[in-house]
Amino acid sequence: MTMNITEQTGGVESVTQEQIFVKADRRFYRILLHDILFIEGLKDYAVIHTTEKKIITKSTLKALAEHLPAEIFLRTNKSYIVNTDKIDSFDMNDLFIGKYELAIGSSYRDEFVKKIMKKQ
């Protein structure tokens, strides 16, 4: 299933169940969803951290979250969306993906724990 975005919505050009195309640096980048570790929000920009690189696109986290599959991606605080398949471990305040330590916001904690425990 492919969803094309008719007007440029938050840097996202198209999404399928396996990949997303985002515009960055006047180019369109194909990013496989399973390669995304997490997405970091910086005001009007988002940094997509993948296994290989970082891609900065002019988008908000909210706009990106609307296009990502909710069964895989989860907002963990106001600044991060994580790929739940990439989480190595977590405690009640932080989660760990490889070398990264990301905070779990108090207002997101209950939903996070419920979703992570359900996936196991």
Backbone as a ProteinNet text record, in pm:
[ID]
protein_1_A
[PRIMARY]
MTMNITEQTGGVESVTQEQIFVKADRRFYRILLHDILFIEGLKDYAVIHTTEKKIITKSTLKALAEHLPAEIFLRTNKSYIVNTDKIDSFDMNDLFIGKYELAIGSSYRDEFVKKIMKKQ
[TERTIARY]
84.2	0	88.7	72.7	149.8	57.6	106	29.9	114	65.1	136.7	81.3	168.8	130	120.8	2.1	-15.8	51.8	43.1	117.9	226.2	337.2	448.7	406.5	399.2	355.4	472.6	530	635.6	754.3	792.8	911.1	888.5	773.8	743.5	680.7	736.4	685.2	598.3	639.6	556.3	595.5	500.9	520.9	463.9	537.4	482.3	501.6	466.7	484	630.6	718	860	949.9	904.1	994.4	921.2	1000.6	949.3	1046.3	992.6	1075.6	1062.1	1175.7	1173.8	1264.5	1231.2	1310.6	1408.4	1535	1640	1751.6	1806.6	1916.8	1882	1761.9	1715.6	1713.7	1717.4	1711.4	1602.6	1560.9	1464.9	1540.8	1528.1	1597.1	1498.3	1534.9	1456.7	1512.7	1426.1	1468.5	1381.9	1445.8	1372	1329.2	1203.5	1151.6	1227.9	1269.7	1340.7	1483.2	1533	1665	1658.5	1539.1	1525.3	1540.2	1633.6	1649.9	1551.9	1558.8	1467.3	1469.1	1372.1	1360.6	1359.5	1444.4	1460.4	1401.9	1315.7	1254.5	1334.1	1357.7	1427.1	1346.2	1247.9	1156.1	1091.3	1127.1	1064.8	1140.5	1237.2	1316.6	1311	1339.2	1348.6	1477.1	1546.9	1667.5	1630.3	1638.3	1607.2	1738.6	1751	1871.5	1849.3	1933.6	1923	2047	2051.1	2166.2	2292.6	2277.8	2392.4	2423.1	2319.4	2340.8	2230.4	2244.9	2142.2	2093.5	1962.8	1904.4	1819.4	1847.7	1772.6	1671.6	1544.8	1438.1	1354.9	1299.3	1214.3	1076.8	1058	933.8	922.8	800.6	780.9	765.5	786.6	765.4	620.3	529.7	387.4	355.7	409.5	385.1	442.8	562.8	622.1	543.2	502.6	429.9	301.3	237.8	114.1	135	258.4	287.2	351.8	398.1	468	370.6	394.9	305.6	311.3	195.3	187.6	224.4	216.7	253.5	404.4	482.7	629	684.8	632.6	688.8	605.1	673.4	606.4	672.8	592.3	642.2	675.5	797	838.6	854.6	862.1	858.8	837.5	839.8	807.9	912.7	1029.5	1137.8	1172.9	1112.9	1154.5	1038.8	1057.6	976.7	1077	1048.9	1143.8	1084.4	1173.1	1136.5	1140.1	1024.1	1017.6	1092.7	1113.2	1189.4	1338.4	1385.3	1527.7	1565.8	1467.5	1496.4	1569.4	1687.7	1766.7	1722.9	1696.1	1653.7	1591.6	1528.5	1470.1	1451.1	1440.9	1396.7	1278.6	1236.7	1117.9	1143	1268.4	1300.1	1366.2	1435.5	1512.7	1499.8	1523.6	1533.3	1666.8	1713.6	1846.1	1837.3	1892.4	1900.3	2046.6	2115.9	2258.6	2330.8	2403.9	2480.1	2395.9	2271.1	2185.4	2102.1	2090.7	2005	1903.3	1775.2	1669.1	1572.4	1533.1	1442.2	1300.3	1230.7	1089.1	1013.6	933.3	857.7	750.9	727.5	630.6	490.9	451	317.5	309.4	422.6	425.7	456.1	495	546.7	446.8	322.5	225	199.9	181.8	159.5	281.9	400.5	525.5	535.2	520.4	534.3	429.1	306.1	199	231.6	276.7	305.6	427.3	532.7	654.4	628.4	559.8	531.7	439.7	350.8	259	333	442.2	517.2	600.1	631.2	721.8	661.2
-117.6	0	124	209.6	332.5	450.4	545.5	666.7	782	850	965.1	1090.8	1179.1	1304.9	1406.5	1458.6	1548.5	1682.6	1734.4	1856.7	1819.1	1882.9	1846.7	1864.9	1755.9	1757.3	1721.1	1819.8	1793.8	1720.5	1745.3	1681.2	1538.2	1479.9	1341.7	1343.2	1266.6	1263.7	1141.2	1025.9	907.1	805.4	716.8	615.6	484.5	376.6	242.8	168.6	42.7	-33.8	-63.7	-47.6	-77.6	45.3	155.6	269.7	402.3	506.4	642.6	725.4	816.7	911.2	1046.7	1108.1	1241.9	1333	1460.7	1558.7	1622.5	1625	1687.6	1729.7	1847.1	1896	1892.5	1935.2	1940.9	1804.7	1696.2	1560.6	1482.8	1373.5	1283.7	1160.1	1129	1013.7	901.8	782.8	662.6	602.3	589.1	533.9	412.6	299.5	179.2	192.9	165.7	183.5	101.5	-19.6	-102.9	-52.8	43.8	103.3	222.3	274.6	391.3	346.6	410.9	385.7	472.3	603.5	698.5	828.2	914.1	1043.9	1149.5	1248.2	1354.7	1484.1	1546.6	1671.8	1791.9	1886.1	2011.6	2125.8	2175.4	2280	2240.8	2309.1	2280.5	2176.4	2111	2009.7	1878.5	1770.9	1639.6	1574	1509.9	1434.9	1287.3	1221.7	1079.3	1004	935.4	858	716	673.8	537.6	459.5	334.9	251.4	302.8	376.5	421.9	570.8	654.6	799.4	876.4	1008.7	1099.6	1182.5	1198.4	1279.6	1387.3	1512.8	1625.1	1672.2	1673.6	1716	1824.8	1912.4	2019.5	1960.3	1919.1	1854.8	1860.9	1853.3	1841.1	1693.4	1661	1522.3	1481.7	1572.9	1542.8	1504.3	1579.6	1549.9	1413.9	1383.2	1252.8	1139.7	1159.2	1054.1	1015.4	1110.5	1082	986.9	978.5	894.3	760.4	745.6	622.9	521.7	392.1	289.9	287.5	304.5	313.3	182.2	70.7	-56.7	-71	12.2	7	130.5	247.6	373.1	430.8	483.4	532.6	660.6	757.4	883	854.8	889.7	861.4	986.9	1100.4	1230.4	1335.9	1463.1	1566.7	1579.6	1519.2	1533.9	1407.8	1293.1	1168.7	1077.8	1012.9	898.9	785.7	669.7	559.2	442.4	366.7	241	137.7	88.8	-1.6	-132.3	-170.3	-291.6	-275.1	-152.8	-125.9	-105.4	-103.9	-79.9	-200.2	-172.9	-279.3	-302.9	-194.4	-205.1	-73.1	-74.1	49.8	37.7	151.6	156.1	253.3	298.5	383.7	526.9	564	700.8	711	606.1	611.5	482.1	493.3	373.9	378.6	262.3	251	182.2	250.2	196.3	208.4	95.2	99.5	191.1	289.7	382.2	499.4	506.4	620.2	592.6	694.4	691	802.8	766.8	864	865.4	983.7	997.5	955.5	897.7	866.6	972.1	1050.4	1156.5	1099.6	1166	1114	1099.3	1190.1	1179.4	1070.3	1017	911.4	773.8	770.1	648.7	533.3	556.9	447.5	383.2	465.2	413.7	337.6	388.9	324.3	184.3	174.7	46	-52.6	-6.5	-93.4	-148.7	-62.1	-105.4	-197.4	-164.2	-246	-384.5	-392.5	-522.2	-607.8	-544	-614.1	-675.7	-611.6	-659.9	-783.9	-806.3	-915.5	-1051.3
0	0	0	-97	-105.7	-81.8	-3.6	20.5	-32.1	-132.9	-184.8	-120.3	-85.7	-25	-138.3	-162.5	-275.3	-252.4	-132.5	-104.8	-5.6	-13.8	73.2	218.2	290.2	428.4	516	578.8	674.5	618.5	495	439.2	394.3	426.1	388.5	250.3	161.5	24.7	-2	47	33	138.1	168	270.7	220.3	240.8	220	351.5	354.4	477.7	505.1	406.5	425.4	426.5	368.4	350.8	355.3	371.2	369.8	285.4	207.5	133.5	200	233.4	292.4	211.6	213.3	141.7	239.4	199.6	279.2	184.4	206.4	121.2	-26.6	-62.7	-201.9	-270	-192.2	-246.4	-174.6	-233.8	-171.1	-124.8	3.1	60.5	86.5	43.8	70.9	198.9	298.4	426.9	456.7	475.8	512.9	658.3	686.1	821.7	924.1	886	983.2	1010.7	930.3	955.8	1051.3	1075.6	1163.4	1308.7	1380.2	1523.1	1601.2	1575	1637.7	1558.9	1589.9	1524.4	1634.4	1616.6	1715.4	1660.5	1737.4	1695.3	1742.9	1651.3	1681.7	1621.6	1694.1	1647.1	1515.8	1405.5	1275.6	1193.9	1255.2	1185.9	1262.2	1191.6	1254.2	1205.5	1296.4	1263.4	1270.1	1156	1149.1	1166	1278.6	1308.6	1257.4	1162.4	1108.9	1151.3	1112.6	1145	1076.2	966.2	888.1	898.5	914	904.5	974.8	971.2	1021.3	902.9	892	785.7	851.5	816.4	873.2	769.2	808.6	718	783.9	703	755.9	783	906.7	947.5	1098.9	1147.4	1291.4	1325.7	1451.3	1494.3	1473.8	1500.5	1485.1	1340.8	1245.5	1103.6	1065.7	1113.4	1082.7	1148.2	1272.7	1344.5	1272.1	1206.8	1133.8	1017.7	967.3	851.1	885.9	1009.2	1048.3	1108.5	1085.6	1141	1294.3	1358.2	1503.9	1573	1501.9	1564.3	1583.3	1514.1	1524.9	1595	1562.4	1612.6	1725.8	1827.1	1946.2	1994.9	2026.9	2084.8	2230.4	2273.1	2411.2	2494.4	2430.1	2497.2	2390.4	2428.2	2329.9	2220.2	2240	2142.3	2064.1	2097	2031.7	1992.5	1877.8	1835.3	1817.8	1873.6	1863.3	1785.2	1724	1660.8	1773	1814.1	1928.7	1905	1779.6	1749.2	1778.2	1793.2	1813.4	1960.1	2049.3	2191.4	2251	2308.7	2372.1	2515.8	2588.5	2727.5	2770	2888	2940.3	3090.1	3155.6	3294.2	3295.7	3408.9	3412.4	3365.7	3346.6	3305.1	3168.9	3124.8	3001.2	2923.1	2792.8	2709.5	2638.5	2595.6	2536.9	2401.6	2301	2165.8	2126.3	2123.1	2092.4	2190.3	2136.2	2220.7	2271.2	2231.6	2267	2392.5	2476.4	2594	2577.7	2569.8	2545.9	2663.7	2704.5	2817.3	2779.1	2876.2	2860.8	2940.5	2872.5	2939.2	3030.8	3142.7	3240.5	3181.5	3092.9	3033.7	2925.9	2883.1	2781.1	2842.3	2969.1	3032.5	3033.3	3076.3	3085.4	2949.5	2847.1	2711.8	2662	2691.6	2651.4	2712.3	2843.6	2912.3	2862	2845.6	2798.5	2659.2	2570.9	2433.6	2427.5	2501.1	2498.1	2555.4	2665.6	2727.6	2640.6	2567.6	2478.1	2360.1	2315.4	2198.9	2229.1	2355.7	2390.8	2362.7
[MASK]
++++++++++++++++++++++++++++++++++++++++++++++++++++++++++++++++++++++++++++++++++++++++++++++++++++++++++++++++++++++++

